[in-house]
């Protein structure tokens, strides 16, 4: 039973990271109907920024964390303006290839600047443990879960209780109607990319106590976060987080209880099963087409 609880907590913590990356996929898609395949690489770059501020410059963890989030929010706005906006309106394949190319570019630049070695960020939660009788839970994993819950609550308040959040929701529902109502759609899209990059950075910094940061970590985690977004229902913000947690828990349990090799396969088996039974995902809206 203790092993089960520890694997469950580990899976939920890893799944929260998947969920935050998937949340970035969903935010950009809802605002622009563009799938940003560089989302995992934005997480990787945010982790390297945090390492630079905290590990190399010696800044306080929280100041370095905030600095990395701010830097990546600005980078997200620039990436949208330079890479995506000029080709909006072109076939979706063009935009997909542009974001894939952006991901390759970011991985190459990160390798040239920070090298190819594995890096780790020391956090206030790196060494402590919570003891509950015979159960031992690491603070780093608990901190990831708590931070994800806080971040999701803040995003919910932002999207539902602020004028800018309302403008974003209106733009995601109907961009043309929002434009005619006086909403600065281009500016809103830029802010969405900034939030998406900031959320990805939070995932990268929270990931640091659990695993190492390297130039290819974004590609690896992005390939698991995208199915998490699909599993939750692509376009559903709560579904992205739930889908990420499910993928993380399934992966953790499969790695512990099933034979070797099932750890990476089991989440995709569950994903395919869910999509066969519920093609719109767990939280997706079912649209019935008339024939």
Buried (B, 14 or more C-beta within 10 A) or exposed (E): EEEEEBBBBBBBBBBBBBBBBBBBBBBBBBBBEBBBBBBBBBBBBBBBBBBBBBBEEEBEBEEBBBBBBBBBBEBBBEBBBEBBBEEBEEEEEEBBEBBBEBBEBBBEBBEEEBEEEEBBBEBEBBEEEEEEEEEEBBBBBBBBBBBBEEBBEEBEEBBEEEEBBBBBBBBBEEBEEBBEEEBEBBEBBBBBBBBBBBBBBBBBBBBBBBBEBBBBBBBEBBEBBBBBBBBBBBBBBBBBBBBBBBBBBBBBBBBBEEEEEBBEEBBBEBBEEBBEEBEBBBBBEEEEEEE
